[in-house]
Structures are given as structure tokens and as C-alpha cells.
Amino acid sequence: MNLKNPPNWLDRVGKEYFRKILPALEALGKLDPLTYDLVATAAQSYSTYRQALDTLNKEGRVIVSSTGAIKCHPALQIEKQAFGMLRS
């Protein structure tokens, strides 16, 4: 495994985030397989957060159900969970 390249399974946004974080870990001498996996997980969470945020910006934070009830958009929960993962 090449620790300087993001995992193939990350999408474009995740890979960009990964490449943004990696130099700081290298400079501190903290890049190893464990921190690599942690950065990859954070990058995936960031990408999920951004996707949910983009959806909410396009569609709004509330939806109207088929019965006419106003509800929170399902992407709100995804945004909240992904942001929580980033903060932990």
C-alpha cells in the first residue's frame, strides 16, 4: 500500500480532502498505516457531508410528503451524522 495515494474507493471530493490532510501528517512524521486509514475514513465522512449539504442546498431542508405533511429532508440526518464523524 502506498501511503501517499488516497484509496481507490474514495470519490473525487474524498480524494481531494485526503490530499489536503496528508502533507500535515507527513510533516509531523505521523503518517503510518493507522493514520492512513483514519484520514481515509475522515475523507469519506467529509465527502458524505458535502453530498448531503449539496442536496440540501438544491432541494431545501424540508419536504412535503405524499400526504401533504411537512417533514425534514432525509439528507439532514445524513449531514448531521457525517459531520459528527468528522468531529470525533
Buried (B, 14 or more C-beta within 10 A) or exposed (E): EEEEEBBEEBBEBBBBBBBEBBEEBEEEEEBEEEBBEEBBBBBBBBBBBBBBBEBBEEEEEEBEEEEEEEEEBEBBEBBEBBBEBBEE
